[in-house]
Amino acid sequence: MGAEFQLVVDCAGADALARFWAAALRYEFAPAPDGFATWHDFYRRLGVPEEELVDGADRISDPEGRGPDIWFHVVPEDKVVKNRLHLDIHASGEWSDPIAARIQRVDAEAARLAELGATITGAFEEGLDHYAVGMKDPEGNEFDIN
């Protein structure tokens, strides 16, 4: 059995990024841990100072329990370099589907995410049978739709 983990994304605005990625990944806002009414109650129990508590959501989870939880951690530093880790969102369907259909699905998902605040950085093909669109989330974190 693999290790259980969460993905942590450093950011300036946790609520906005949590809302974007919840919509992008079809996730939901993560419920507070058992025994706590809110995440702020949980953080206070851990000793997090009031001034470090963020307004709005900062955690999302897969409603089906298949994907990792994601925590949007507010940090003072701005993003200055390319991500060393990024998400690939699979939207194209099966590899056996015709490439034209896969391209249409990828472009449709890229357009949907652009409407949510992402930026399209470009489309690329790897070989004759792969298509992806490079994107950045509202804070400039790179990811791909393929």
C-alpha positions in Angstrom: 0.0 0.0 0.0 1.3 3.4 -0.9 1.9 6.3 1.5 -1.0 8.6 2.2 -0.2 12.2 1.4 -1.7 15.6 0.7 -0.5 18.1 -2.0 0.5 21.5 -0.6 0.4 24.6 -2.9 2.2 27.7 -1.6 0.2 30.8 -2.6 -0.8 34.4 -1.9 -4.6 33.9 -1.9 -5.8 30.6 -0.5 -9.5 31.1 -1.0 -9.3 32.2 -4.7 -6.9 29.3 -5.5 -8.9 26.8 -3.6 -12.0 27.8 -5.5 -10.2 27.7 -8.9 -8.7 24.2 -8.3 -12.0 22.8 -6.7 -13.8 23.8 -10.0 -10.9 22.6 -12.2 -10.5 19.2 -10.5 -14.2 18.8 -9.7 -13.2 18.7 -6.0 -15.1 20.1 -3.0 -14.1 22.1 0.0 -12.6 19.7 2.5 -14.7 19.1 5.6 -13.1 20.0 9.0 -11.5 17.1 10.9 -13.7 15.1 13.1 -14.4 16.9 16.4 -14.0 20.4 14.9 -16.7 22.7 13.6 -14.3 24.5 11.2 -10.7 24.3 10.0 -10.0 27.5 12.0 -11.1 25.6 15.2 -8.6 22.9 14.2 -5.8 25.3 13.4 -6.4 27.1 16.7 -6.1 23.8 18.5 -2.8 23.3 16.8 -1.7 26.7 18.1 -1.8 28.6 14.8 -1.9 32.4 15.7 -5.1 34.2 14.7 -3.2 36.5 12.3 -2.2 33.5 10.3 -5.7 32.2 9.8 -7.0 32.9 6.3 -10.4 34.1 5.2 -12.3 31.6 3.2 -11.4 28.1 2.1 -7.8 26.7 2.0 -8.4 23.0 1.6 -10.1 20.9 -1.1 -10.7 17.1 -1.4 -11.8 14.6 -4.0 -15.5 13.8 -3.3 -14.8 10.2 -4.4 -11.8 9.9 -2.2 -9.5 8.9 -5.1 -7.2 11.9 -5.4 -5.1 13.6 -2.8 -6.3 16.3 -0.5 -4.9 19.7 -1.4 -4.0 22.5 1.0 -3.4 26.0 -0.2 -0.7 27.4 2.2 -0.4 31.2 2.3 3.3 32.3 2.2 4.7 35.8 2.0 7.0 35.0 -1.0 5.9 35.5 -4.6 6.3 32.7 -7.1 9.5 33.6 -9.1 10.5 30.5 -11.1 8.9 27.6 -13.1 7.3 24.9 -11.0 9.4 21.8 -10.4 6.1 19.8 -10.0 2.9 20.3 -11.9 -0.5 18.7 -12.4 -1.5 17.0 -15.7 -5.3 17.1 -15.9 -6.5 14.2 -18.1 -9.4 15.4 -20.3 -8.8 13.7 -23.6 -10.4 10.3 -23.0 -8.9 7.0 -23.9 -5.7 6.7 -25.9 -7.7 4.5 -28.4 -10.0 7.4 -29.2 -9.3 9.3 -32.4 -6.8 12.1 -32.0 -9.3 14.7 -33.4 -11.8 13.8 -30.6 -9.1 14.0 -28.0 -7.9 17.4 -29.2 -11.5 18.7 -29.1 -11.9 17.5 -25.5 -8.6 19.0 -24.4 -9.4 22.3 -26.0 -12.8 22.4 -24.5 -11.4 21.8 -21.0 -8.7 24.4 -21.5 -11.4 26.9 -22.5 -13.5 26.0 -19.4 -10.5 26.6 -17.1 -9.6 29.8 -18.9 -13.1 31.0 -18.1 -12.4 30.2 -14.4 -9.3 32.4 -14.5 -6.4 30.2 -15.9 -4.2 31.4 -18.7 -3.5 29.3 -21.8 0.3 29.3 -22.5 0.2 27.2 -25.6 -0.7 23.9 -27.2 1.9 21.2 -28.0 2.0 17.8 -29.6 4.4 15.1 -28.7 4.7 12.7 -31.6 1.8 12.1 -33.8 -0.6 10.8 -31.2 -0.4 13.2 -28.2 -1.9 16.6 -27.7 -1.8 18.9 -24.6 -2.4 22.5 -23.7 -0.1 24.3 -21.3 -1.8 26.6 -18.7 -1.2 28.7 -15.6 -3.6 28.9 -12.7 -4.6 32.4 -11.4 -1.3 32.7 -9.4 0.9 31.6 -12.3 1.4 27.9 -11.3 1.9 25.8 -14.4 -0.2 22.8 -15.3 -1.2 20.9 -18.4 -4.5 19.6 -19.9 -3.9 16.4 -21.9 
